[in-house]
Protein backbone atom coordinates (compact mmCIF):
# COMPACT_ATOMS: atom_id res chain seq x y z
CA UNK A 1 0.00 0.00 0.00
CA UNK A 2 1.44 3.33 -1.06
CA UNK A 3 1.58 6.48 1.09
CA UNK A 4 -1.36 7.98 -0.83
CA UNK A 5 -3.48 4.90 -0.24
CA UNK A 6 -2.65 4.91 3.47
CA UNK A 7 -3.68 8.56 3.73
CA UNK A 8 -7.01 7.88 2.01
CA UNK A 9 -7.78 4.94 4.31
CA UNK A 10 -6.82 6.97 7.39
CA UNK A 11 -9.01 9.92 6.39
CA UNK A 12 -11.89 7.56 5.61
CA UNK A 13 -11.64 5.95 9.05
CA UNK A 14 -11.49 9.38 10.68
CA UNK A 15 -14.65 10.52 8.87
CA UNK A 16 -16.48 7.35 9.92
CA UNK A 17 -15.51 7.95 13.55
CA UNK A 18 -16.68 11.57 13.32
CA UNK A 19 -19.98 10.35 11.89
CA UNK A 20 -20.71 8.45 15.09
CA UNK A 21 -20.68 11.72 17.00
CA UNK A 22 -23.44 13.17 14.85
CA UNK A 23 -26.94 12.87 16.21
CA UNK A 24 -29.90 11.60 14.27
CA UNK A 25 -30.27 10.55 10.65
CA UNK A 26 -27.40 12.73 9.44
CA UNK A 27 -24.89 10.84 11.54
CA UNK A 28 -26.19 7.45 10.35
CA UNK A 29 -26.05 8.60 6.73
CA UNK A 30 -22.48 9.84 7.10
CA UNK A 31 -21.33 6.56 8.61
CA UNK A 32 -23.06 4.55 5.89
CA UNK A 33 -21.75 6.67 2.99
CA UNK A 34 -18.16 6.88 4.18
CA UNK A 35 -18.11 3.17 5.11
CA UNK A 36 -19.25 2.28 1.59
CA UNK A 37 -16.64 4.58 -0.01
CA UNK A 38 -13.87 3.19 2.17
CA UNK A 39 -14.88 -0.38 1.31
CA UNK A 40 -14.77 0.40 -2.41
CA UNK A 41 -11.35 2.03 -2.08
CA UNK A 42 -9.91 -0.89 -0.12
CA UNK A 43 -11.31 -3.32 -2.70
CA UNK A 44 -9.74 -1.27 -5.50
CA UNK A 45 -6.43 -1.12 -3.64
CA UNK A 46 -6.26 -4.87 -2.98
CA UNK A 47 -7.70 -6.21 -6.24
CA UNK A 48 -7.51 -3.72 -9.11
CA UNK A 49 -4.51 -1.52 -8.27
CA UNK A 50 -1.88 -4.33 -8.01
CA UNK A 51 -2.77 -5.56 -11.49
CA UNK A 52 -1.86 -2.19 -12.96
CA UNK A 53 1.46 -1.70 -11.14
CA UNK A 54 4.89 -3.18 -11.66
CA UNK A 55 7.71 -2.73 -9.18
CA UNK A 56 11.28 -3.47 -10.30
CA UNK A 57 13.58 -4.08 -7.36
CA UNK A 58 17.24 -5.00 -7.26
CA UNK A 59 16.81 -8.79 -7.31
CA UNK A 60 13.20 -9.30 -8.41
CA UNK A 61 10.12 -7.68 -9.90
CA UNK A 62 6.57 -7.64 -8.55
CA UNK A 63 3.48 -7.36 -10.71
CA UNK A 64 0.22 -7.95 -8.88
CA UNK A 65 0.56 -11.17 -6.93
CA UNK A 66 3.43 -12.40 -9.10
CA UNK A 67 7.09 -12.24 -8.01
CA UNK A 68 9.82 -13.01 -10.55
CA UNK A 69 13.42 -13.40 -9.37
CA UNK A 70 15.98 -12.29 -11.94
CA UNK A 71 18.42 -15.09 -11.10
CA UNK A 72 15.86 -17.64 -12.35
CA UNK A 73 15.59 -16.14 -15.84
CA UNK A 74 17.27 -18.18 -18.57
CA UNK A 75 15.94 -16.42 -21.68
CA UNK A 76 14.73 -12.91 -22.53
CA UNK A 77 12.85 -12.18 -25.76
CA UNK A 78 12.35 -8.53 -26.74
CA UNK A 79 10.04 -7.85 -29.69
CA UNK A 80 10.33 -4.12 -30.31
CA UNK A 81 7.96 -4.01 -33.26
CA UNK A 82 5.23 -5.81 -31.32
CA UNK A 83 6.00 -3.95 -28.08
CA UNK A 84 6.47 -7.10 -26.03
CA UNK A 85 9.12 -8.51 -23.69
CA UNK A 86 8.93 -12.08 -22.38
CA UNK A 87 10.94 -13.68 -19.56
CA UNK A 88 11.47 -17.43 -19.55
CA UNK A 89 12.78 -19.92 -17.01
CA UNK A 90 14.34 -23.15 -18.25
CA UNK A 91 12.78 -26.33 -16.92
CA UNK A 92 14.64 -29.61 -17.57
CA UNK A 93 11.36 -31.43 -18.29
CA UNK A 94 9.20 -28.78 -19.93
CA UNK A 95 11.82 -26.60 -21.61
CA UNK A 96 11.35 -22.82 -21.50
CA UNK A 97 8.53 -21.83 -19.15
CA UNK A 98 7.01 -18.37 -19.62
CA UNK A 99 7.24 -16.45 -16.33
CA UNK A 100 6.35 -12.88 -17.22
CA UNK A 101 5.43 -10.70 -20.17
CA UNK A 102 5.46 -6.93 -20.55
CA UNK A 103 3.26 -5.23 -23.16
CA UNK A 104 3.67 -1.74 -24.52
CA UNK A 105 -0.05 -1.12 -25.03
CA UNK A 106 -0.84 -1.73 -21.36
CA UNK A 107 1.18 1.27 -20.18
CA UNK A 108 -1.05 4.20 -19.15
CA UNK A 109 -0.67 7.69 -20.57
CA UNK A 110 -2.41 11.02 -20.09
CA UNK A 111 -1.76 12.10 -23.67
CA UNK A 112 -4.70 12.68 -26.01
CA UNK A 113 -3.19 12.86 -29.45
CA UNK A 114 -2.45 9.58 -31.17
CA UNK A 115 1.22 10.27 -31.91
CA UNK A 116 1.83 11.38 -28.31
CA UNK A 117 0.05 8.33 -26.93
CA UNK A 118 2.19 6.08 -29.10
CA UNK A 119 5.40 7.86 -28.13
CA UNK A 120 4.65 7.92 -24.38
CA UNK A 121 3.79 4.24 -24.30
CA UNK A 122 6.90 3.37 -26.30
CA UNK A 123 9.13 5.45 -24.00
CA UNK A 124 7.69 3.85 -20.87
CA UNK A 125 7.95 0.37 -22.33
CA UNK A 126 11.58 0.90 -23.40
CA UNK A 127 12.55 2.30 -20.01
CA UNK A 128 10.98 -0.50 -17.98
CA UNK A 129 11.99 -3.34 -20.31
CA UNK A 130 15.63 -2.26 -20.46
CA UNK A 131 15.72 -1.80 -16.70
CA UNK A 132 14.48 -5.36 -16.27
CA UNK A 133 16.98 -6.66 -18.84
CA UNK A 134 19.78 -4.91 -16.99
CA UNK A 135 18.78 -6.57 -13.72
CA UNK A 136 18.50 -9.99 -15.38
CA UNK A 137 21.96 -9.65 -16.91
CA UNK A 138 23.38 -8.77 -13.52
CA UNK A 139 21.97 -11.75 -11.61
CA UNK A 140 21.78 -14.29 -14.43
CA UNK A 141 25.02 -13.84 -16.44
CA UNK A 142 24.37 -16.79 -18.75
CA UNK A 143 20.94 -15.54 -19.85
CA UNK A 144 20.07 -15.85 -23.54
CA UNK A 145 19.10 -12.49 -25.04
CA UNK A 146 16.90 -12.37 -28.14
CA UNK A 147 16.19 -9.04 -29.79
CA UNK A 148 18.46 -7.04 -27.48
CA UNK A 149 21.00 -5.10 -29.54
CA UNK A 150 22.96 -3.42 -26.78
CA UNK A 151 23.69 -3.83 -23.09
CA UNK A 152 23.22 -0.27 -21.90
CA UNK A 153 20.10 1.83 -21.63
CA UNK A 154 20.73 5.41 -20.66
CA UNK A 155 17.18 6.66 -20.97
CA UNK A 156 13.72 5.96 -22.27
CA UNK A 157 14.59 6.11 -25.95
CA UNK A 158 15.21 3.05 -28.08
CA UNK A 159 18.70 1.52 -27.76
CA UNK A 160 21.35 2.62 -30.20
CA UNK A 161 23.08 0.21 -32.53
CA UNK A 162 26.10 -1.60 -31.18
CA UNK A 163 29.31 0.24 -32.15
CA UNK A 164 31.72 -1.66 -34.33
CA UNK A 165 34.83 -3.04 -32.72
CA UNK A 166 37.60 -0.47 -33.09
CA UNK A 167 40.90 -1.38 -34.67
CA UNK A 168 43.87 -1.69 -32.34
CA UNK A 169 44.64 1.98 -31.94
CA UNK A 170 46.23 3.90 -29.11
CA UNK A 171 43.89 5.22 -26.41
CA UNK A 172 46.09 7.61 -24.41
CA UNK A 173 45.58 8.14 -20.70
CA UNK A 174 44.83 11.77 -21.51
CA UNK A 175 41.94 10.84 -23.84
CA UNK A 176 38.60 12.38 -22.91
CA UNK A 177 35.44 10.28 -22.77
CA UNK A 178 32.57 12.04 -24.62
CA UNK A 179 30.10 10.09 -22.46
CA UNK A 180 31.86 10.96 -19.18
CA UNK A 181 29.12 13.09 -17.61
CA UNK A 182 26.29 10.91 -18.87
CA UNK A 183 27.88 7.66 -17.71
CA UNK A 184 28.87 9.08 -14.32
CA UNK A 185 25.27 10.12 -13.64
CA UNK A 186 23.88 6.59 -14.17
CA UNK A 187 22.80 4.40 -11.28
CA UNK A 188 25.35 1.84 -10.17
CA UNK A 189 23.44 -0.96 -11.92
CA UNK A 190 23.58 0.84 -15.27
CA UNK A 191 27.20 1.86 -14.72
CA UNK A 192 27.88 -1.84 -14.32
CA UNK A 193 26.28 -2.53 -17.70
CA UNK A 194 28.10 0.45 -19.22
CA UNK A 195 31.37 -1.03 -17.94
CA UNK A 196 30.72 -4.41 -19.58
CA UNK A 197 29.73 -2.82 -22.88
CA UNK A 198 32.74 -0.50 -23.08
CA UNK A 199 35.19 -3.13 -21.84
CA UNK A 200 34.44 -5.50 -24.72
CA UNK A 201 34.44 -2.65 -27.26
CA UNK A 202 37.64 -0.98 -26.04
CA UNK A 203 39.26 -4.32 -25.24
CA UNK A 204 40.53 -2.99 -21.92
CA UNK A 205 39.62 -1.93 -18.39
CA UNK A 206 41.41 0.48 -16.07
CA UNK A 207 42.56 0.18 -12.46
CA UNK A 208 44.34 2.61 -10.14
CA UNK A 209 47.98 1.88 -9.38
CA UNK A 210 50.37 3.59 -6.98
CA UNK A 211 53.88 3.04 -5.65
CA UNK A 212 52.63 0.40 -3.20
CA UNK A 213 50.52 -1.44 -5.76
CA UNK A 214 46.91 -1.28 -6.85
CA UNK A 215 44.24 0.60 -4.95
CA UNK A 216 42.22 -1.35 -2.38
CA UNK A 217 39.03 0.43 -1.23
CA UNK A 218 37.94 -2.28 1.18
CA UNK A 219 37.80 -2.20 4.97
CA UNK A 220 37.90 -4.68 7.82
CA UNK A 221 34.26 -5.60 7.32
CA UNK A 222 34.19 -6.03 3.54
CA UNK A 223 37.76 -7.25 3.06
CA UNK A 224 39.88 -6.35 0.03
CA UNK A 225 37.99 -4.61 -2.79
CA UNK A 226 39.51 -3.97 -6.22
CA UNK A 227 37.88 -1.09 -8.20
CA UNK A 228 37.85 -1.16 -12.02
CA UNK A 229 36.72 1.43 -14.58
CA UNK A 230 35.71 1.54 -18.29
CA UNK A 231 37.87 4.60 -19.13
CA UNK A 232 40.96 6.28 -17.64
CA UNK A 233 39.01 9.52 -17.15
CA UNK A 234 36.61 7.77 -14.76
CA UNK A 235 39.50 6.24 -12.85
CA UNK A 236 41.22 9.61 -12.67
CA UNK A 237 38.06 11.32 -11.42
CA UNK A 238 37.57 8.66 -8.75
CA UNK A 239 41.14 9.04 -7.47
CA UNK A 240 40.73 12.84 -7.33
CA UNK A 241 41.92 14.32 -4.06
CA UNK A 242 41.26 11.14 -2.04
CA UNK A 243 43.92 9.02 -3.76
CA UNK A 244 46.15 11.50 -5.62
CA UNK A 245 49.10 9.10 -5.52
CA UNK A 246 47.23 6.60 -7.72
CA UNK A 247 47.05 6.86 -11.51
CA UNK A 248 45.02 4.93 -14.12
CA UNK A 249 46.60 1.74 -15.43
CA UNK A 250 45.17 -0.20 -18.40
CA UNK A 251 44.58 -3.94 -18.34
CA UNK A 252 43.80 -5.77 -21.59
CA UNK A 253 40.39 -7.40 -21.42
CA UNK A 254 41.76 -10.86 -22.23
CA UNK A 255 44.33 -10.61 -19.45
CA UNK A 256 41.72 -9.22 -17.08
CA UNK A 257 39.25 -12.04 -17.75
CA UNK A 258 41.64 -14.99 -17.97
CA UNK A 259 44.35 -13.98 -15.48
CA UNK A 260 43.31 -11.17 -13.16
CA UNK A 261 39.80 -12.31 -12.25
CA UNK A 262 40.79 -15.93 -11.46
CA UNK A 263 43.61 -14.58 -9.27
CA UNK A 264 41.27 -12.16 -7.47
CA UNK A 265 38.79 -15.02 -6.91
CA UNK A 266 41.47 -17.27 -5.45
CA UNK A 267 42.58 -14.49 -3.10
CA UNK A 268 39.03 -13.75 -2.00
CA UNK A 269 39.15 -10.18 -3.34
CA UNK A 270 35.86 -8.54 -4.30
CA UNK A 271 35.62 -6.46 -7.49
CA UNK A 272 33.92 -3.05 -7.39
CA UNK A 273 32.69 -2.18 -10.89
CA UNK A 274 32.80 1.48 -11.95
CA UNK A 275 32.51 3.40 -8.64
CA UNK A 276 32.26 7.19 -8.70
CA UNK A 277 33.43 9.73 -6.12
CA UNK A 278 29.86 10.02 -4.80
CA UNK A 279 28.31 6.58 -5.34
CA UNK A 280 29.79 3.15 -4.84
CA UNK A 281 29.83 0.67 -7.71
CA UNK A 282 28.38 -2.82 -7.93
CA UNK A 283 30.45 -5.14 -5.76
CA UNK A 284 30.59 -8.74 -6.84
CA UNK A 285 32.72 -11.87 -6.82
CA UNK A 286 35.43 -11.99 -9.46
CA UNK A 287 34.10 -15.31 -10.75
CA UNK A 288 30.66 -13.83 -11.46
CA UNK A 289 32.18 -10.85 -13.26
CA UNK A 290 34.28 -13.27 -15.32
CA UNK A 291 31.15 -15.12 -16.50
CA UNK A 292 29.43 -11.86 -17.42
CA UNK A 293 32.50 -10.56 -19.26
CA UNK A 294 32.95 -13.80 -21.20
CA UNK A 295 29.26 -13.73 -22.22
CA UNK A 296 29.63 -10.10 -23.32
CA UNK A 297 32.74 -10.87 -25.36
CA UNK A 298 31.00 -13.82 -27.02
CA UNK A 299 27.97 -11.70 -27.96
CA UNK A 300 30.18 -8.94 -29.28
CA UNK A 301 32.33 -11.31 -31.35
CA UNK A 302 29.20 -12.88 -32.84
CA UNK A 303 27.65 -9.54 -33.79
CA UNK A 304 27.89 -8.13 -37.34
CA UNK A 305 30.88 -5.88 -37.92
CA UNK A 306 32.87 -7.45 -35.12
CA UNK A 307 35.68 -8.60 -37.37
CA UNK A 308 38.93 -7.12 -36.21
CA UNK A 309 41.25 -5.33 -38.55
CA UNK A 310 44.19 -6.53 -36.52
CA UNK A 311 46.84 -8.31 -38.57
CA UNK A 312 50.14 -9.80 -37.62
CA UNK A 313 51.34 -9.65 -34.02
CA UNK A 314 48.83 -8.49 -31.45
CA UNK A 315 49.50 -4.98 -30.27
CA UNK A 316 48.54 -3.29 -27.06
CA UNK A 317 45.49 -1.12 -27.91
CA UNK A 318 46.13 1.18 -24.98
CA UNK A 319 49.03 3.47 -24.29
CA UNK A 320 50.85 2.45 -21.14
CA UNK A 321 52.56 4.74 -18.78
Secondary structure, 3 states (H helix, E strand, C coil): CCHHHHHHHHHHHHHHHHHHCCCCHHHHHHHHHHHHHHHHHHHHHHHHHHHHCEEECCCEEEECCEEEEHHHCCEEEEECCCCEEEEEEEECCCEEEEEEEEEHHHCCCCCCCHHHHHHHHHHHHHHHHHHHHHHHHHHCCCCEEECCCCCCCCCCCCCCCCCCCCCCCCECCCCCCCCHHHHHCCCHHHHHHHHHHHHHHHCEEEEEEECCEECECCECCCECEEEEECCHHHHHHHHCCCCCCCEEEEEEHHHHHHHHHHHHHHCCCEEEECCCCCCCCEEECHHHHHHHHHHHHHHHHHCCCCCCCCCCCCCCCECCC
